[in-house]
Amino acid sequence: MSLQTLSTAFVSIIAIWATWCVLSHKVRDGIVGKIIYAAIAVSGFAIATRGETVLLSPSAAGVTFHGALALAGLRHWFVANHWPRVKAWLCRTLNCERCLSCDKAPGGIDRRGK
């Protein structure tokens, strides 16, 4: 895989994540946050669909930055959509000291004594 292909794939993931942030009701960052996400989505779309690939070839540092930002976006999406279910499953499965005080754990004891 070339740096150009990796960069385009990562920028596409970033643009999709930013679009999800704008459209999702789970992301509550206010008007300013939605405007920032919209700017990221539009610029990511413009970068991913550009025609002048020779003039804007990415460096290794640029591809690494795009990859890290794409992973941060995927993590944000995962935490907003799936983490509560995964955490509840972990509490039920692991049954550790910390999870026993969790109200989602079977037989969990609330720290307030209720």
N, C-alpha and C positions, 0 to 999 in steps of 0.2 A: 504494500500500500504506500502510495506517495504522500508527502506532506500536504499536497493540495487536496487530495481525497479525504484525508483525516480531518483537515481544517474545515472543509465543507460539511462533513458529517457532524462534527462537533458544533459548528455554527448553526446547523439545521436543528440539532437537539436544543440548543439555547433558544432559538426562535420559537420552537414549539412550546418549550417550558414557559417562556415569557407570555406567549399567547394564552396558555392555560391560566397563568396568574392574572391576566386581565379579565378573562371570562369566568373564572371560578368564583363562587360565593364563599369558598373555604379560605381564600386569601383575603385578609382584612388589613390592607396596608393604606387605606384611605385613597383620596383622589390623587394626591401627589405620587403615591406608590404605583397606582394604576397607570398614570401618565409615564412614569419611568419604565414600567414593564412594557407599555405600548411602544415606547421609543426603542427599547431593546429588541422587541419582536420585529418592528419594521426594519431596523438596521440589520438585524440578523437575516431577514428575508432578502434584503438587498445584497448582502454579501454572498449569501448562498446561491443566488441566481445571477450573479454578475457574469458578464461576458469577457472581461479583460483579465483573464487569469494570469497572463504573462506579466502584467504590470504589478500585480499584487500577490506575488508568491510569498507564502508564509515562511517564517523561520521556525526552527525547532522550538524556540522559546514561545513564539506565538501559538504554535499548535499545542504546546503544553498548557498555556494559559487557556486556550479554548477548551481543551479537554478537562481541565480542572473546573472551569465554570460550568461546563455541561454536566459534570458529575455533581456539582453543588445543586444545579437545577433538578437533576433526577432525585437527589436526596430530599430536597424540599418537597417535591411532588409525592415521594414515598411517605414522608413524615405526615404530610397533610391528609393523605388518603388512606394509608394502610397501617400506620404505626399503632394506633390504639388497639386494633385487633391482634397485631403481632405481640404487643406488650401483654395483653390479657392472656394470650396463648403461652407466652414465656412464663408468666406468673403461675399458671396452672401446671405447666410441665416441669419447671425447675424446682418449685416448692422450696426455695431457699429462705434464709432468715429475713431478708429484705422483702421478699415477695409475700411472706406470711402476714406482714402488716398491711398489705395491699387489700383494698376492699373488693377487688376483682378476683382475688385468689379464693379457692374453696376453703371455707373455714377461716378466712382472713379476719384479723382483729383490727378494729379501728384504733388508732393511737390515742384518740380522745376518750376511749373507754366505752364507746357506744356499740 
